[in-house]
Amino acid sequence: MQRIVTLSVMALLAVPGMAWAADAAAGGGDMSKAFAVLAAGLGFGLAAGLCGLGQGRAAGSAVDAMARQPGAIARIQTAMLLGLAFIESLTLFVFVIAVILLFVKS
């Protein structure tokens, strides 16, 4: 049973590779476009995930600081919002680069 499953998985993984090889041999393959899509997806995924973690840590630290020093809430909140805006701008910058990679004709 395990051998059948292994052979089935190998066949499933091999068929798309053979199709891409046949397409590239026919002159229709554009590997730079495929790598651009891969780079855009990985770059945006990493940026969104890590910026989300950074925003969570920044907000958590700000709430902790506000709880320790209630008199400085206004200054802490201003600094936190400014930091969150910079983190979000980094995510939007990566999104713009990903869109450029996807839609530029190469």
PyMOL commands that set and color helices and strands:
alter all, ss='L'
color gray80, all
select helices_A, chain A and resi 2-25+31-68+70-103
alter helices_A, ss='H'
color red, helices_A
deselect
rebuild
show_as cartoon
